[in-house]
Amino acid sequence: MQERAIAEVAALPINYPYRDNVLDLLGNLSVTLEAKVNIEPEERELIMQLSPLYLEKIQAAERVGEARGEAKGEARGEARGEARMVMRQLNRRFGDASDRFAVGGASPWENRIQQLDIARLEELGEALLDFTSLADLEIWFSQS
């Protein structure tokens, strides 16, 4: 009966809503059995049958974590690139802002710009088209 139940769980589609819950419970059972001092042969066999299922769940969770990490890294890289573009636009339009306002190697504008998310950087990039001086940048920051 246990073998049939394990086979049924293994056959569940990956996106089945309760599959992860069942695998968690089976993983807990496996850990509980492994913690016993005297493991019966049937229990050892059950542990061996459960191990691949639980390993599959762990690997799937790792893949999800890797994908999330990659997405975060891509978003960070995109934001840095957008911030560099805005700084280049500022420097092209008003001269090298970092030279005139530098504090510790970076202008206060640059530090503030680097803290913006992508949506705000895009808004700033568009707003820069209407700026006539760096004072407009300060106004933009104060209004947002």
Secondary structure as UniProt FT lines:
FT   HELIX           2..11
FT   TURN            14..15
FT   TURN            17..18
FT   HELIX           19..35
FT   HELIX           41..94
FT   HELIX           97..101
FT   TURN            104..105
FT   HELIX           108..114
FT   HELIX           118..127
FT   HELIX           128..130
FT   HELIX           134..143
//
